[in-house]
Amino acid sequence: MNLNFYKYQGCGNDFVMIDNRSQTFNKDTINTISKLCDRHFGIGADGVILIENDLALDFKMVYYNPDGSQTFCGNGGRCAVSFAHFLGIIKNETNFTAFDGTHFSKIKNNIVSLKMIDVSDIQILEQAVFLNTGTPHHVQVVTDLSNFDVFREGEKIRYTYKSPGSNVNFVEQINDTTFQVRTYEKGVENETLACGTGVTAVAIAMHKTKKTNSTSITLPVAGGILEVSFTEKEGVYENIFLRGAASFVYQGKIEI
C-alpha cells in the first residue's frame, strides 16, 4: 500500500503527518509507526500524527511515539494545527481534541500558539520538579548544559517514574526570563531538538520554584526558540500558551 504523507517540524521536533479522515491508515500495526519514524529505513521523525474527523470539534489529533505508544505532544499539536490549516479544515483559529483533552489554537503565517492543559499537581522533589503538561515531565536544573550528557542521564531518570515513565528536561537559567532546555523524550528514547510539553513544564517549574517571577518565558532549545506564557492563581496554572514556528518540510509517498 502506498501511503501519502507530509513532513512538518516545530523547532526541529519533526513529525510524519497523515490525513486519516477517510480512516485508511491501519492504526493496529505498531511496526508501521516504528518504520515510518526510522531515520535509516523509513521517513525519519520524532512521531507520527494522524488528523481525523471529530463530531464536536474541528478535528482530532492522534499522536504516536516511535515505539507506538500514544501521548500528547506540544510541538506535534502545533504542527497538527498547521497541517489542518493546509488541508483547509480550519482558518486562523481552531478547537481540536487530542490525547489529553481539548485544545484551542491560533495560527498566523507559520507561527502557532497552542493552549495547553491547566496544571495544578506539581511535585517539588529534592533535585527536580515533576509535573504533567500533557505528558509526564521531570525538570532538573544543571550547569554547563551545552556539555551535559543528556542521553545518559536522561535514560537513567526516565525509568525512575512509574509506567509509562517520564520525559526528562535539563535546564540552565540564562537570565530572569530565559531558560535553555534540552530534553530526553520517552518513546523516542533519545534527545530531541525540541519538546513542547517539555518547555511548558520547564516554564511552570521555574515559576513555581521562584527562579523567575515572570509569566512569559523564553526557552531556547537546540532547534530554535519557543515561548510559554500563563497565568497563576493559588498554585493553579491556567491560560498556558506554547508559541513558536511550525513549518511544512516536504510531502511524499512510501510503501507500507
Phi and psi in degrees as a GROMACS rama.xvg file:
@    title "Ramachandran Plot"
@    xaxis  label "Phi"
@    yaxis  label "Psi"
@TYPE xy
-85.465  126.845  ASN-2
-107.783  123.886  LEU-3
-80.583  132.437  ASN-4
-139.676  163.287  PHE-5
-129.531  143.424  TYR-6
-107.573  128.126  LYS-7
-128.21  157.091  TYR-8
-144.526  146.652  GLN-9
-126.882  104.968  GLY-10
55.5359  37.5247  CYS-11
86.8069  -9.87006  GLY-12
-76.8001  108.626  ASN-13
-112.55  149.391  ASP-14
-141.299  144.749  PHE-15
-88.4414  119.911  VAL-16
-105.207  132.933  MET-17
-129.775  127.611  ILE-18
-79.8224  101.819  ASP-19
-110.874  30.6583  ASN-20
-66.7289  -22.3624  ARG-21
-92.0401  1.65628  SER-22
57.3563  43.266  GLN-23
-95.1851  -14.4077  THR-24
-84.2198  130.457  PHE-25
-81.9132  103.704  ASN-26
-83.328  -1.82484  LYS-27
-86.3569  -7.35819  ASP-28
-104.138  98.5531  THR-29
-63.7979  -34.347  ILE-30
-58.8125  -32.9235  ASN-31
-65.9019  -42.5822  THR-32
-59.7386  -48.2426  ILE-33
-61.6424  -39.8142  SER-34
-64.8303  -44.5288  LYS-35
-60.6403  -37.1155  LEU-36
-81.3183  -16.5915  CYS-37
-64.8318  125.047  ASP-38
-81.2833  -6.88914  ARG-39
-106.965  -39.3945  HIS-40
-114.394  0.932344  PHE-41
-132.172  -145.499  GLY-42
-81.2986  -45.8269  ILE-43
98.4604  115.821  GLY-44
-169.763  164.167  ALA-45
-85.5587  -8.98663  ASP-46
179.446  168.032  GLY-47
-116.199  134.357  VAL-48
-124.018  126.706  ILE-49
-102.87  135.004  LEU-50
-103.186  121.465  ILE-51
-128.632  164.476  GLU-52
-71.4721  151.16  ASN-53
-135.034  139.293  ASP-54
-69.0066  -31.6028  LEU-55
-104.668  -31.9244  ALA-56
-115.644  -178.373  LEU-57
-65.6648  -39.8218  ASP-58
-164.812  170.828  PHE-59
-116.762  132.455  LYS-60
-102.571  124.912  MET-61
-115.724  118.69  VAL-62
-113.7  134.628  TYR-63
-122.447  132.047  TYR-64
-70.2443  164.301  ASN-65
-58.4991  -24.042  PRO-66
-86.3981  3.87233  ASP-67
91.9426  -7.49059  GLY-68
-74.0828  151.167  SER-69
-104.815  146.275  GLN-70
-162.918  -169.872  THR-71
-105.709  148.503  PHE-72
-133.057  123.414  CYS-73
-67.2922  -51.1786  GLY-74
-66.7414  -33.9713  ASN-75
-62.9132  -38.9328  GLY-76
-63.7113  -40.1988  GLY-77
-67.096  -39.5086  ARG-78
-68.014  -34.789  CYS-79
-62.2142  -39.3484  ALA-80
-64.5605  -43.9804  VAL-81
-62.641  -40.424  SER-82
-67.5278  -42.701  PHE-83
-62.307  -35.808  ALA-84
-65.3447  -43.0419  HIS-85
-61.27  -38.8288  PHE-86
-74.9835  -10.3744  LEU-87
84.167  12.0678  GLY-88
-73.1104  -35.1982  ILE-89
-130.058  167.596  ILE-90
-104.705  -110.555  LYS-91
-100.149  -12.3425  ASN-92
-136.373  154.988  GLU-93
-156.488  154.882  THR-94
-123.144  125.138  ASN-95
-137.257  164.735  PHE-96
-110.045  150.147  THR-97
-146.822  -172.226  ALA-98
-56.3581  -36.1426  PHE-99
-101.442  6.82127  ASP-100
125.445  -155.665  GLY-101
-91.8494  141.769  THR-102
-131.092  141.61  HIS-103
-102.378  145.267  PHE-104
-150.429  152.693  SER-105
-126.661  144.097  LYS-106
-130.175  134.494  ILE-107
-140.114  118.394  LYS-108
57.7089  -122.998  ASN-109
-108.514  14.577  ASN-110
-95.96  123.889  ILE-111
-119.029  125.315  VAL-112
-104.413  124.165  SER-113
-120.447  125.987  LEU-114
-80.6023  127.568  LYS-115
-96.0436  170.402  MET-116
-68.8118  153.54  ILE-117
-65.3758  150.079  ASP-118
-129.161  126.998  VAL-119
-133.789  -28.3802  SER-120
-88.35  95.8517  ASP-121
-122.227  118.882  ILE-122
-99.9755  117.275  GLN-123
-93.0638  110.683  ILE-124
-96.5408  -178.008  LEU-125
-61.9301  -43.9349  GLU-126
-125.257  11.3091  GLN-127
-156.534  173.988  ALA-128
-125.956  137.921  VAL-129
-121.465  131.74  PHE-130
-159.453  164.232  LEU-131
-116.309  120.035  ASN-132
-115.626  29.5483  THR-133
120.883  -23.0708  GLY-134
-152.607  153.333  THR-135
-67.4625  142.047  PRO-136
-137.7  135.42  HIS-137
-101.632  128.547  HIS-138
-121.108  125.081  VAL-139
-137.64  128.041  GLN-140
-81.7662  133.846  VAL-141
-134.544  170.741  VAL-142
-110.123  157.092  THR-143
52.5248  54.3896  ASP-144
-59.2646  -34.0666  LEU-145
-63.4021  -26.5949  SER-146
-105.964  7.37773  ASN-147
-75.2173  140.703  PHE-148
-83.791  82.0539  ASP-149
-63.7531  -40.5292  VAL-150
-63.8372  -51.6664  PHE-151
-65.1506  -48.4413  ARG-152
-71.7815  -38.0434  GLU-153
-65.5114  -40.7001  GLY-154
-60.4888  -39.5071  GLU-155
-68.2503  -47.2849  LYS-156
-69.8498  -36.4627  ILE-157
-51.4918  -32.3945  ARG-158
-96.296  1.84483  TYR-159
-78.5643  -15.5027  THR-160
-97.2996  150.495  TYR-161
-60.6637  158.321  LYS-162
-48.7114  135.835  SER-163
-92.0601  20.539  PRO-164
85.774  -164.354  GLY-165
-143.798  148.6  SER-166
-71.5328  154.272  ASN-167
-127.909  121.535  VAL-168
-112.757  127.174  ASN-169
-106.838  134.107  PHE-170
-129.808  140.34  VAL-171
-129.617  127.745  GLU-172
-77.3157  130.213  GLN-173
-96.2176  -46.0905  ILE-174
-155.354  -165.278  ASN-175
-61.6167  -27.1493  ASP-176
-126.184  8.75139  THR-177
-127.533  128.731  THR-178
-133.663  121.543  PHE-179
-80.8438  141.098  GLN-180
-134.067  138.97  VAL-181
-129.121  137.951  ARG-182
-129.851  132.553  THR-183
-96.2207  122.697  TYR-184
-104.627  126.725  GLU-185
-65.4891  151.791  LYS-186
86.0304  -41.7543  GLY-187
-83.3493  -36.1744  VAL-188
60.1365  43.8403  GLU-189
-167.442  170.537  ASN-190
-73.7806  139.803  GLU-191
-112.165  164.149  THR-192
-72.0562  -17.9516  LEU-193
-164.781  157.561  ALA-194
-147.315  114.37  CYS-195
-68.4978  -46.8538  GLY-196
-65.6657  -27.729  THR-197
-68.9834  -48.4643  GLY-198
-67.8518  -29.2533  VAL-199
-64.1863  -44.5605  THR-200
-61.9639  -41.0063  ALA-201
-62.9988  -47.4138  VAL-202
-58.1953  -45.0097  ALA-203
-68.2318  -42.3197  ILE-204
-63.4806  -39.9023  ALA-205
-67.6115  -34.727  MET-206
-72.0524  -41.8909  HIS-207
-62.6509  -37.5021  LYS-208
-91.7252  9.6672  THR-209
63.864  28.9748  LYS-210
-80.8787  -12.1955  LYS-211
-151.891  149.139  THR-212
-102.024  -3.95808  ASN-213
-76.7061  147.659  SER-214
-107.364  14.5115  THR-215
-135.05  113.06  SER-216
-118.449  137.243  ILE-217
-100.682  133.486  THR-218
-132.189  94.2619  LEU-219
-68.5953  134.387  PRO-220
-127.279  174.94  VAL-221
-60.3611  -30.6036  ALA-222
-97.6852  4.61807  GLY-223
149.809  -147.27  GLY-224
-132.04  131.202  ILE-225
-116.44  157.002  LEU-226
-127.352  142.079  GLU-227
-130.772  130.816  VAL-228
-127.833  158.289  SER-229
-166.024  169.459  PHE-230
-118.015  153.067  THR-231
-137.183  131.968  GLU-232
-144.553  120.373  LYS-233
52.8795  42.4809  GLU-234
82.883  0.424455  GLY-235
-104.433  126.089  VAL-236
-99.3345  122.08  TYR-237
-131.292  173.933  GLU-238
49.4428  43.5232  ASN-239
-83.0591  122.256  ILE-240
-122.223  131.033  PHE-241
-102.951  126.96  LEU-242
-130.661  138.175  ARG-243
173.354  -179.907  GLY-244
-76.383  146.752  ALA-245
-138.554  118.61  ALA-246
-127.948  143.141  SER-247
-70.9691  138.367  PHE-248
-109.299  -58.6516  VAL-249
-165.998  170.99  TYR-250
-130.057  159.37  GLN-251
-171.071  -169.192  GLY-252
-129.695  147.175  LYS-253
-140.611  142.335  ILE-254
-81.6491  125.304  GLU-255
